[in-house]
Amino acid sequence: MTKSIFTCLLALAGFYSMAQSFKVSGNVRDAQGEPLVGASVLEKGTNNGTITDGSGAYTLSVSQSNAVIVVTFVGYNVVERQVAANAAQDFTLADASILNQVTIVGSRNGNRSSTDTPSPVDVIDIREITTKQGQLDVNQLLQFAAPSFNSNRQTGSDGADHVDPASLRGLGPDQTLVLINGKRRHQSALVNLFGSRGRGNTGTDLNAIPAAAIERIEILRDGAAAQYGSDAIAGVINIVLKETVNQLTANVNAGVYKAKYRFDNKNFDGLNYNVNLNYGFKLAEKGFLNVTADYNFRDHTNRANTVSKESDLARRQYGDPRINNAALYYNAKVPIGEKFQVYSFGGINKRKGDAYAWTRFADDDRNVPSVYPNGFDPIIASTIDDRAVTGGVRGVWKSWDIDLSNTYGFNKFQFDVRNTINTSLGEGSQTEFDAGGFQLAQNVTNLNITRYYKRVLQGLNIAFGGEFRTERYKIFAGERGSYYNYDPTLAGGSQGFPGYSPADVTDKSRSNAGAYLDIEADLTKKLLIDAAVRFESYSDFGTTLNGKVGLRYKITNAIALRGSVSTGFRAPSLAQKYFNSTFTNFVNGEAVDVLLANNNSEVTRTLGIPRLKEETSQNASIGLTLNPAPGLSVTIDGYYVKVKDRVVLTGQFSDDDEDIGDLLQALRVGKAQFFTNALSYTTTKGIDLIIAHSGALGVGRLSTTLAANFNQMDLGPVNTVPRLRGKEDTYFDERERRFVLASAPPSKINLTFDYAVDKFSLMLRFVRFGEVKLANWDYELDVYKAKVQTDLTANYKLNKNFSISIGGSNILNVYPDMSLPALTESGGGWDPVQMGSNGAFFFTRLGFRF
């Protein structure tokens, strides 16, 4: 792979030497004719840019004669204009009104560019990447567009089959905060119990938000709890919804996987298709209502046929679940006079999923042969309801920008189990059960107040505000047959997924209040400093105070240094505190009933497990941005994150343990596990590197990007309690440690070539996933060596209204290295790692725009 990248870079150098450039120059001034010093001048669609000098003048080499230039300056409206090369191009910027201020995540300063922030921010144009990638959901789009973002589809992992865990920089899914239009998004009600990703974590379901509703996604790759509150340890993902009006866009996407390792002779499986529609209505003179409807279908894949003997087979159905996903989203703003506006956005999402559980073979003790002579493959079916709505008012009062909003979010999981049986009922058992489920509701009231002083220092922005949040978590029971044991000599409950019993029913809530102060100052024309402090008080664990300091120094117009230090925290989720259930786990292919006891249960109290407390973090980053040549930009950022008292799900303690077995037997518990702050600390060190170039090549234009993340995590000792001292290997064993360490590959490298000629464009991408090591059920290492995925997409614009894309992801049909199914966590030939285990995916896309 190293040789391949070196060859590509040599080819790149050759391309650059042939690239043409055109000069654009001029001045940038305000409405009074005063020069704007340090204004950002950027070639649209590239990382090619410069800033104005002390007289407001600039010179920029652009890649094409009709390039579009975007000019921004803090506190002023953005100006975007197509220019003529080798000619003077002057710009006049007007004071920004609240209706068109743009705030980038990581800064509360209106109209500050993502390239001018003290922390690294990736801005991903969703329209651009959806035309050139085969992935149809937000998680998979980001998995291949942002090296520091990781998400893998799970299989055989109960609820995690239906919601893909995702993370930044290898930290937990619940250590990344998600915003929509700058407002906190609710998390999923699901806590991940199985699978190799996000075990013991909750997270946000990004796939509930249709990609067709999104204008761009901003990824802040830095700790930001002092700015935004709990969960922002790894960073922040801000999803910005579309605001277009009088424009109808529609897309039809379809694709299939090249089948392999099936028990039949099908050549393709896993049909995916998506249909979406977006339209914006103009409201009043400057308002809008933008609406998106989206439907996505994904069928089963099967990659179970990887062994020659049935005795080595754990599952006859191993692959993606079947998913039906429908969403309706909107985004709206309406002005009230010149200084105020009301806004609202939100949507609903309904998802139905069918996921196969582990096979019960014909001779399994949990099978009833007269009902299933050949054994059976239970299906865990989910119905997920997700909805959210935000309403607010924003305006200017005596030069203060005031934003008051309220956001309500709700997520509910309902489980049904089909093609199953309650063995203790024998032949009289039904084969389909309502297994119950859980739900989470969140309400956030938020007030932000900001003022920008243009003539203090070189610009001073003061922001402060507060937030009040309430959360409520519920578990509701399934029907009696889904959990009850009618014959103690036989297995009870629905096979594949025992239902929630009345003993599991939970209804818990909490509240927290927070306040912050954020000051951002351009001390000189070259030096920016940002300082933030945030206080939070939780009804269930107390108070926390966190701070952050960041700076950016422009060494020259082409070189800048940036860095930050901060502290952060994450409050344990209500699901981590109160989830409890009896479920079936598989150890070496053998079924075992396990009690997952909540943090306040009799089991945890008897064993002396302490109350869950917040995770705390220390973050540091330092980076360099360079623009060494026209059309060429380089950013490199190093980071360090230490998380203390990390919440994890323990291993399983058995009633035959010589020290605590009697305690569990007295509680009538065979095996038990629970959530606790088991890891004293984790440290994560890494480097993000992005090299981007855009320039004319021949009759077209070549854009090239090399983006890489290198990541290393180390785990500290295990926090235990007196009664469990000496049982650290059970408390948090080697398998669990490996799952945490494999939250992200140690490296992920994307090399992308995008060549456009008139109406035609061609994208070629190589994605290298680093080596991953996991411990199997024999506690031996399964090594998944580094692999490279190759993607290719061709796009043609038939006219201004129609376009077509044809392409493939992983076109060389690369799979991770294979392991023994009975010993993996997922029961298949691979754990969910790297590019996944479905092989090559081929797709086509039709786009319409009117």
HUCORVEN-V98680 format. One record per backbone hydrogen bond with DSSP energy under -1.0 kcal/mol. NH is the residue of the N-H (numbers start at 0). CO is the residue of the C=O. If there is no record, write none. Layout:
BEGIN
NH | CO
NH | CO
END
This chain:
BEGIN
4 | 0
5 | 1
6 | 2
7 | 3
8 | 4
9 | 5
10 | 6
11 | 7
12 | 8
13 | 9
14 | 10
15 | 11
16 | 12
17 | 14
21 | 61
23 | 59
24 | 86
25 | 57
27 | 55
28 | 90
29 | 33
32 | 29
35 | 27
39 | 71
40 | 49
41 | 69
42 | 47
43 | 67
45 | 42
49 | 40
51 | 38
52 | 56
55 | 52
57 | 25
59 | 23
61 | 21
66 | 63
68 | 80
69 | 41
70 | 78
71 | 39
74 | 109
75 | 72
76 | 93
78 | 70
80 | 68
82 | 66
84 | 64
85 | 22
88 | 24
90 | 26
92 | 28
95 | 74
99 | 96
106 | 103
110 | 101
111 | 108
115 | 112
121 | 218
123 | 216
125 | 214
128 | 124
129 | 125
140 | 136
141 | 137
142 | 138
143 | 139
145 | 141
148 | 145
149 | 166
159 | 156
160 | 157
161 | 158
166 | 149
168 | 147
170 | 167
174 | 171
176 | 234
178 | 236
179 | 182
180 | 238
182 | 179
184 | 177
187 | 202
191 | 200
199 | 191
200 | 197
205 | 203
207 | 204
208 | 205
212 | 209
213 | 210
214 | 239
215 | 239
216 | 123
217 | 237
218 | 121
219 | 235
220 | 119
221 | 219
223 | 231
227 | 223
228 | 224
230 | 568
231 | 228
232 | 230
233 | 174
235 | 219
236 | 176
237 | 217
238 | 178
239 | 215
241 | 212
245 | 279
248 | 277
249 | 847
250 | 275
251 | 845
252 | 273
253 | 843
254 | 271
255 | 841
256 | 268
257 | 839
258 | 266
268 | 256
269 | 299
271 | 254
272 | 296
273 | 252
274 | 294
275 | 250
276 | 292
277 | 248
278 | 290
280 | 288
282 | 286
286 | 282
287 | 332
288 | 280
289 | 330
290 | 278
291 | 328
292 | 276
293 | 326
294 | 274
295 | 324
296 | 272
297 | 322
298 | 270
300 | 319
302 | 317
304 | 260
305 | 303
311 | 308
312 | 309
321 | 353
322 | 297
323 | 351
324 | 295
325 | 349
326 | 293
327 | 347
328 | 291
329 | 345
330 | 289
331 | 343
332 | 287
333 | 341
335 | 339
340 | 393
341 | 333
342 | 391
343 | 331
344 | 389
345 | 329
346 | 387
347 | 327
348 | 385
349 | 325
350 | 383
351 | 323
352 | 381
353 | 321
354 | 379
356 | 377
358 | 313
359 | 375
363 | 360
366 | 363
370 | 367
371 | 367
374 | 371
375 | 359
378 | 417
379 | 354
380 | 415
381 | 352
382 | 413
383 | 350
384 | 411
385 | 348
386 | 409
387 | 346
388 | 407
389 | 344
390 | 405
391 | 342
392 | 403
393 | 340
394 | 401
395 | 338
396 | 399
399 | 396
400 | 449
401 | 394
402 | 447
403 | 392
404 | 445
405 | 390
406 | 443
407 | 388
408 | 441
409 | 386
410 | 439
411 | 384
412 | 437
413 | 382
414 | 435
415 | 380
416 | 432
417 | 378
419 | 430
423 | 490
424 | 421
425 | 422
427 | 424
428 | 425
432 | 416
434 | 414
436 | 475
437 | 412
438 | 473
439 | 410
440 | 471
441 | 408
442 | 469
443 | 406
444 | 467
445 | 404
446 | 465
447 | 402
448 | 463
449 | 400
450 | 461
452 | 459
457 | 521
458 | 455
459 | 452
460 | 519
461 | 450
462 | 517
463 | 448
464 | 515
465 | 446
466 | 513
467 | 444
468 | 511
469 | 442
470 | 509
471 | 440
472 | 507
473 | 438
474 | 505
475 | 436
477 | 499
478 | 433
481 | 478
482 | 479
483 | 479
489 | 486
492 | 483
493 | 481
494 | 420
498 | 481
499 | 434
503 | 500
505 | 474
507 | 472
509 | 470
511 | 468
512 | 536
513 | 466
514 | 534
515 | 464
516 | 532
517 | 462
518 | 530
519 | 460
520 | 528
521 | 458
522 | 520
522 | 526
523 | 526
527 | 551
528 | 520
529 | 549
530 | 518
531 | 547
532 | 516
533 | 545
534 | 514
535 | 543
536 | 512
537 | 541
538 | 510
541 | 537
543 | 535
545 | 533
547 | 531
548 | 564
549 | 529
550 | 562
551 | 527
552 | 560
553 | 525
554 | 552
554 | 558
555 | 558
559 | 624
560 | 552
561 | 622
562 | 550
563 | 620
564 | 548
565 | 618
566 | 546
567 | 616
569 | 614
576 | 572
577 | 573
578 | 574
580 | 595
582 | 593
584 | 591
586 | 589
589 | 586
591 | 584
593 | 582
594 | 670
595 | 580
596 | 672
598 | 576
600 | 597
604 | 600
605 | 601
606 | 602
608 | 603
614 | 569
615 | 643
616 | 567
617 | 641
618 | 565
619 | 639
620 | 563
621 | 637
622 | 561
623 | 635
624 | 559
625 | 633
626 | 557
631 | 628
632 | 691
633 | 625
634 | 689
635 | 623
636 | 687
637 | 621
638 | 685
639 | 619
640 | 683
641 | 617
642 | 681
643 | 615
644 | 679
645 | 678
647 | 675
649 | 673
650 | 729
652 | 671
654 | 669
656 | 653
660 | 656
663 | 659
664 | 660
665 | 661
666 | 662
667 | 664
668 | 663
671 | 652
672 | 594
675 | 647
677 | 675
678 | 645
679 | 716
681 | 642
682 | 713
683 | 640
684 | 711
685 | 638
686 | 709
687 | 636
688 | 707
689 | 634
690 | 705
691 | 632
692 | 703
693 | 630
694 | 701
695 | 19
696 | 699
699 | 696
700 | 755
701 | 694
702 | 753
703 | 692
704 | 751
705 | 690
706 | 749
707 | 688
708 | 747
709 | 686
710 | 745
711 | 684
713 | 682
715 | 680
718 | 677
723 | 720
724 | 721
726 | 723
729 | 726
730 | 726
731 | 727
736 | 732
737 | 733
738 | 734
739 | 735
740 | 736
741 | 737
742 | 739
747 | 708
748 | 767
749 | 706
750 | 765
751 | 704
752 | 763
753 | 702
754 | 761
755 | 700
756 | 759
759 | 756
760 | 794
761 | 754
762 | 792
763 | 752
764 | 790
765 | 750
766 | 788
767 | 748
768 | 786
769 | 746
771 | 783
773 | 781
775 | 779
776 | 822
778 | 775
781 | 773
783 | 771
786 | 768
788 | 766
790 | 764
791 | 807
792 | 762
793 | 805
794 | 760
795 | 803
796 | 758
798 | 801
802 | 846
803 | 795
804 | 844
805 | 793
806 | 842
807 | 791
808 | 840
810 | 789
812 | 809
818 | 828
822 | 819
832 | 830
835 | 832
840 | 808
841 | 255
842 | 806
843 | 253
844 | 804
845 | 251
846 | 802
847 | 249
848 | 800
849 | 247
END
